[in-house]
């Protein structure tokens, strides 16, 4: 009986309508923050050509009422854990092009690139608003050691947050999905939606869905994963960009098409879920610290 009471305490999830079958997209039909993820392949190591390919997606998202359009990990070049080509700062051609495109289309843009920093290159995601001004940035904290990304790039040390139409949002990148502590840190900051640009390979795509749903459910937040497609010198990618709501339910699935897919995020719904089922209040960080050997037995 107790379990039934807990389930019934949740607010009713927003309804979803099926869009064209070839894209397997779902989108909430209610008022909220509308964003678009762009599932696309890169023109390998050719930022100018890739940005030209991305431009129509940005304008289409703006015409359809989007507040933000998001691209996969290192989309302008394609993700390569060892490449040191096209490393540049926020005044370089990649970010400058994103800022110009944001101003022209009137929509915020989230994109990842290889950033030059004083300590070495970083895998950085930047968000610019619809006027082309920087809202936030986040350097990938968990570099992909199985492909030795950590030998070419330096890890980030801070979270990255921004506000979108009144909703507090956070950023993680690809491999970060495997580390729940990062998402818990964002949740403790009050983040209601996470954006995760990625180059997640087809060989491990089952883990991709698992982690997105798990991070969403355990932190009671939206998690939107934007993956790439195609075959590169590094690997093969089959898309499956998805979004999960604060209960871990999949509300968008882009399938394997090259497509801009819509997701509507509801700030009030995220808070309703947290109030109805206040899991965060039962965390015991001091105990976890002791169990990890940080003082005491």
C-alpha positions in Angstrom: 0.0 0.0 0.0 2.8 2.4 0.8 4.4 1.8 -2.6 1.1 2.6 -4.3 0.8 5.8 -2.3 4.3 6.9 -3.3 3.6 6.3 -7.0 0.3 8.2 -6.9 2.0 11.2 -5.2 3.8 12.0 -8.4 2.3 14.7 -10.7 0.9 13.4 -14.0 3.7 13.5 -16.6 3.1 15.8 -19.6 1.5 14.0 -22.6 3.5 13.4 -25.8 2.5 13.0 -29.4 4.3 10.9 -31.9 6.0 12.8 -34.7 7.1 11.2 -38.0 8.1 7.6 -37.5 11.4 7.9 -39.4 12.7 10.2 -36.7 10.9 8.6 -33.7 10.6 12.0 -32.1 8.4 12.8 -29.1 7.6 16.3 -27.9 5.6 17.6 -25.0 2.4 19.4 -25.9 2.3 22.0 -23.1 3.8 25.4 -22.3 7.5 25.4 -21.4 11.0 26.0 -22.7 11.4 24.6 -26.2 14.9 23.5 -27.3 16.2 21.7 -30.3 19.0 19.1 -30.4 20.8 18.7 -33.7 21.9 15.1 -34.4 24.3 15.5 -37.3 27.7 14.2 -38.5 30.7 16.5 -38.9 32.7 17.2 -42.0 35.9 15.7 -40.5 38.4 18.3 -39.4 36.7 21.0 -41.5 35.0 23.6 -39.2 34.0 25.9 -42.0 32.2 23.2 -43.9 30.6 21.8 -40.8 29.4 25.2 -39.6 27.9 25.8 -43.1 26.1 22.4 -42.7 24.8 23.4 -39.2 23.5 26.8 -40.2 20.1 25.6 -41.7 19.4 23.6 -38.6 19.9 26.7 -36.4 17.6 28.9 -38.6 14.9 26.1 -38.7 15.0 25.8 -34.9 14.6 29.5 -34.5 11.6 29.6 -36.9 9.9 26.8 -35.0 10.1 28.8 -31.7 13.2 27.3 -30.1 15.0 29.1 -27.3 18.2 27.0 -27.7 19.7 24.7 -30.3 22.4 22.1 -29.2 25.1 20.3 -31.1 27.1 17.1 -30.5 30.6 17.0 -28.9 33.3 18.9 -30.9 30.7 19.0 -33.7 32.7 21.5 -35.8 35.6 19.1 -36.3 34.4 15.8 -35.1 35.5 14.3 -31.8 39.1 13.0 -31.8 40.7 12.3 -28.4 44.2 12.9 -29.8 43.8 15.7 -32.4 45.4 19.0 -31.7 44.1 20.6 -34.9 41.8 23.7 -34.8 42.5 24.4 -31.1 41.4 28.0 -30.5 40.1 30.3 -27.8 36.6 32.0 -27.7 37.7 34.7 -30.1 38.6 32.1 -32.8 36.6 31.3 -35.9 34.4 28.5 -34.4 33.0 30.5 -31.5 32.9 33.7 -33.5 30.8 31.9 -36.1 28.4 30.5 -33.4 28.0 34.0 -31.9 27.3 35.5 -35.3 24.8 32.7 -36.2 23.0 33.2 -32.8 22.6 36.9 -33.5 21.4 36.3 -37.1 18.9 33.6 -36.2 17.8 35.0 -32.8 18.4 31.8 -30.8 20.8 30.6 -28.2 23.4 28.0 -29.3 25.2 25.3 -27.3 28.4 23.9 -29.0 31.6 22.1 -28.1 35.1 22.7 -29.4 38.8 22.3 -28.7 39.7 25.2 -26.6 43.2 26.7 -26.1 43.9 27.6 -22.5 47.0 28.6 -20.6 47.5 25.1 -19.2 46.7 23.2 -22.4 43.8 22.3 -24.6 40.4 21.6 -23.1 37.3 19.9 -24.5 35.0 22.8 -23.9 31.3 23.4 -24.4 30.1 27.0 -24.7 26.6 28.5 -24.6 25.9 31.8 -26.3 22.5 33.7 -26.0 20.4 34.9 -28.9 22.4 38.1 -29.0 25.7 36.2 -29.3 26.9 36.8 -25.8 28.5 34.0 -23.8 26.2 32.6 -21.1 28.3 29.7 -19.8 31.1 27.3 -20.5 32.1 23.9 -19.2 35.3 22.0 -19.8 34.9 18.2 -19.8 35.9 16.9 -16.4 36.1 13.2 -17.1 38.3 12.7 -20.1 38.0 9.4 -21.9 41.0 7.5 -20.8 40.3 4.3 -22.8 41.1 6.3 -25.9 43.8 8.4 -24.0 42.0 11.7 -24.3 43.6 12.6 -21.0 47.1 12.6 -22.7 46.1 15.3 -25.1 43.6 17.4 -23.1 43.4 18.8 -19.6 40.3 18.2 -17.5 37.9 20.8 -16.3 37.4 21.5 -12.6 34.1 23.4 -12.5 30.5 23.0 -13.3 28.8 25.2 -16.0 25.3 26.6 -15.5 23.1 29.1 -17.2 19.5 30.2 -17.1 17.2 29.7 -20.0 13.7 31.3 -19.9 13.8 31.0 -16.1 15.0 27.4 -16.0 18.4 26.7 -14.4 20.4 24.4 -16.8 23.7 22.6 -16.6 26.3 21.1 -19.0 28.1 17.8 -19.1 30.0 16.1 -22.0 29.7 12.5 -23.2 31.8 10.3 -20.8 30.7 12.5 -17.9 27.4 10.5 -18.0 29.2 7.6 -16.4 29.9 9.6 -13.2 26.7 10.2 -11.2 28.5 12.4 -8.6 28.8 15.2 -11.2 25.0 15.2 -11.9 24.3 15.1 -8.1 26.5 18.2 -7.7 24.4 20.0 -10.4 21.2 18.9 -8.7 22.4 20.3 -5.4 22.8 23.7 -7.2 19.1 23.5 -8.2 19.7 22.6 -11.9 16.5 21.4 -13.5 17.8 20.4 -17.0 21.2 19.0 -18.2 22.5 19.1 -21.7 25.0 16.5 -22.7 26.7 16.9 -26.1 28.4 13.6 -27.1 30.2 11.4 -29.5 28.8 8.1 -28.0 29.8 5.1 -30.2 27.2 2.6 -31.6 29.0 -0.2 -29.8 27.9 1.1 -26.4 24.6 2.8 -27.3 22.7 0.7 -24.7 24.7 2.3 -22.0 23.8 5.8 -23.4 20.1 5.3 -22.9 20.7 3.7 -19.5 22.8 6.5 -18.1 20.6 9.3 -19.5 17.5 7.8 -17.9 19.3 7.0 -14.6 20.8 10.5 -14.2 17.4 12.0 -14.9 15.5 9.8 -12.5 18.0 9.9 -9.6 18.4 13.7 -9.7 14.8 14.4 -10.8 15.9 16.6 -13.7 15.6 16.6 -17.5 18.6 15.2 -19.2 19.0 15.8 -23.0 21.7 13.9 -24.8 22.8 15.1 -28.2 24.8 12.5 -30.1 26.6 12.5 -33.5 26.1 10.1 -36.4 28.3 8.6 -39.1 31.7 6.9 -39.3 34.9 8.8 -38.6 38.6 7.7 -38.2 37.8 7.3 -34.5 34.6 5.3 -34.5 31.1 4.6 -35.7 28.1 6.5 -34.3 24.4 5.8 -34.8 22.7 8.8 -33.1 19.9 7.8 -30.7 19.9 11.3 -29.2 17.4 11.2 -26.5 15.8 13.2 -23.7 14.5 11.9 -20.4 12.1 13.8 -18.0 12.6 14.1 -14.2 11.1 10.6 -13.7 13.5 9.0 -16.2 10.9 8.6 -18.9 12.1 9.0 -22.5 10.3 12.0 -24.1 12.4 12.4 -27.2 14.3 9.9 -29.4 15.9 11.1 -32.6 16.5 7.6 -34.0 19.4 7.4 -36.5 18.4 10.3 -38.8 20.3 13.5 -39.3 17.7 15.8 -37.8 16.9 18.6 -35.5 14.6 17.2 -32.8 12.4 19.2 -30.4 12.1 18.8 -26.7 10.0 21.0 -24.4 11.1 21.4 -20.8 8.8 22.3 -18.0 10.4 24.0 -15.1 7.3 23.7 -12.9 7.0 20.0 -13.6 10.6 19.4 -12.5 9.9 21.1 -9.2 6.6 19.3 -8.7 8.4 15.9 -9.0 11.0 17.0 -6.5 8.4 18.2 -4.0 6.2 15.1 -4.5 9.0 12.7 -3.9 11.8 14.6 -2.0 14.7 12.1 -2.5 17.4 14.7 -2.1 16.6 15.2 1.5 17.5 11.6 2.4 21.1 11.9 1.1 23.8 11.5 3.7 27.0 13.0 2.3 28.9 12.9 5.6 28.3 9.1 5.9 29.3 8.6 2.2 32.5 10.5 2.9 33.3 8.3 5.9 32.5 5.1 3.9 35.0 6.4 1.2 37.7 6.5 3.9 37.7 10.2 4.4 37.8 10.2 8.2 36.4 7.8 10.7 35.4 4.2 10.2 
